[in-house]
Amino acid sequence: MLSIIPDLESRGTFTPDEISMMQVIYLSVCAERRVALDDHATREAIAHAILHEVELGNWDVTAISEVARAAKRPAS
């Protein structure tokens, strides 16, 4: 998520509140799934799942969280 936020801010597509909401979902899902800090692939998959839902116009926090929980790390 940290690598995505500067891009989102520079695009100006989302308000600071919307970006904060995405960060809270991201942190919550990572903590709930106990994703290790060095598991960058899984963390990135979660972040992209959240961003994808929001870009589709889905602002339902529960629904976004469910999609993020189901995000899988890319196959190597």
C-alpha positions as a LaTeX table, in Angstrom:
\begin{tabular}{lrrr}
\hline
Residue & $x$ (\AA) & $y$ (\AA) & $z$ (\AA) \\
\hline
Met1 & 0.00 & 0.00 & 0.00 \\
Leu2 & 2.88 & 2.32 & 0.74 \\
Ser3 & 4.03 & 2.15 & $-2.87$ \\
Ile4 & 0.51 & 2.79 & $-4.17$ \\
Ile5 & $-0.38$ & 5.81 & $-2.01$ \\
Pro6 & 1.97 & 8.34 & $-3.64$ \\
Asp7 & 0.54 & 7.39 & $-7.03$ \\
Leu8 & $-3.02$ & 7.80 & $-5.77$ \\
Glu9 & $-2.18$ & 11.17 & $-4.23$ \\
Ser10 & $-0.48$ & 12.41 & $-7.39$ \\
Arg11 & $-3.43$ & 11.37 & $-9.56$ \\
Gly12 & $-5.78$ & 13.39 & $-7.37$ \\
Thr13 & $-8.51$ & 10.82 & $-8.03$ \\
Phe14 & $-9.20$ & 10.16 & $-4.37$ \\
Thr15 & $-9.64$ & 12.48 & $-1.42$ \\
Pro16 & $-7.35$ & 12.16 & 1.61 \\
Asp17 & $-10.30$ & 10.63 & 3.51 \\
Glu18 & $-10.81$ & 7.99 & 0.82 \\
Ile19 & $-7.11$ & 7.11 & 0.82 \\
Ser20 & $-7.19$ & 6.89 & 4.62 \\
Met21 & $-10.16$ & 4.53 & 4.45 \\
Met22 & $-8.26$ & 2.27 & 2.04 \\
Gln23 & $-5.25$ & 2.31 & 4.38 \\
Val24 & $-7.37$ & 1.33 & 7.37 \\
Ile25 & $-8.90$ & $-1.57$ & 5.46 \\
Tyr26 & $-5.43$ & $-2.63$ & 4.31 \\
Leu27 & $-3.93$ & $-2.53$ & 7.80 \\
Ser28 & $-6.93$ & $-4.30$ & 9.29 \\
Val29 & $-6.90$ & $-7.13$ & 6.75 \\
Cys30 & $-3.12$ & $-7.58$ & 7.00 \\
Ala31 & $-3.36$ & $-7.77$ & 10.79 \\
Glu32 & $-6.34$ & $-10.12$ & 10.70 \\
Arg33 & $-4.58$ & $-12.43$ & 8.25 \\
Arg34 & $-1.32$ & $-12.08$ & 10.19 \\
Val35 & 0.60 & $-11.22$ & 7.05 \\
Ala36 & 4.30 & $-10.91$ & 7.82 \\
Leu37 & 5.87 & $-7.51$ & 7.27 \\
Asp38 & 8.30 & $-9.00$ & 4.76 \\
Asp39 & 5.57 & $-10.81$ & 2.76 \\
His40 & 5.47 & $-8.08$ & 0.15 \\
Ala41 & 3.67 & $-10.19$ & $-2.46$ \\
Thr42 & 0.67 & $-10.88$ & $-0.24$ \\
Arg43 & 0.56 & $-7.32$ & 1.03 \\
Glu44 & 0.63 & $-6.02$ & $-2.54$ \\
Ala45 & $-2.15$ & $-8.43$ & $-3.56$ \\
Ile46 & $-4.31$ & $-7.13$ & $-0.70$ \\
Ala47 & $-3.61$ & $-3.51$ & $-1.63$ \\
His48 & $-4.44$ & $-4.10$ & $-5.28$ \\
Ala49 & $-7.66$ & $-5.94$ & $-4.37$ \\
Ile50 & $-8.77$ & $-2.94$ & $-2.30$ \\
Leu51 & $-7.84$ & $-0.47$ & $-5.03$ \\
His52 & $-9.61$ & $-2.55$ & $-7.68$ \\
Glu53 & $-12.87$ & $-2.57$ & $-5.71$ \\
Val54 & $-12.71$ & 1.17 & $-5.10$ \\
Glu55 & $-11.98$ & 1.87 & $-8.77$ \\
Leu56 & $-15.11$ & $-0.16$ & $-9.60$ \\
Gly57 & $-17.05$ & 2.28 & $-7.42$ \\
Asn58 & $-17.49$ & $-0.03$ & $-4.45$ \\
Trp59 & $-17.27$ & 2.00 & $-1.22$ \\
Asp60 & $-18.82$ & $-0.65$ & 1.04 \\
Val61 & $-16.13$ & $-1.24$ & 3.67 \\
Thr62 & $-17.43$ & $-4.70$ & 4.56 \\
Ala63 & $-17.50$ & $-5.82$ & 0.92 \\
Ile64 & $-14.05$ & $-4.39$ & 0.21 \\
Ser65 & $-12.67$ & $-6.11$ & 3.32 \\
Glu66 & $-14.10$ & $-9.46$ & 2.20 \\
Val67 & $-12.46$ & $-9.15$ & $-1.21$ \\
Ala68 & $-9.17$ & $-8.13$ & 0.41 \\
Arg69 & $-9.31$ & $-11.08$ & 2.81 \\
Ala70 & $-9.60$ & $-13.42$ & $-0.17$ \\
Ala71 & $-6.66$ & $-11.86$ & $-2.06$ \\
Lys72 & $-3.95$ & $-14.37$ & $-2.86$ \\
Arg73 & $-0.30$ & $-13.74$ & $-3.44$ \\
Pro74 & 0.66 & $-14.09$ & $-7.09$ \\
Ala75 & 1.96 & $-17.47$ & $-8.19$ \\
Ser76 & 5.73 & $-17.54$ & $-8.51$ \\
\hline
\end{tabular}
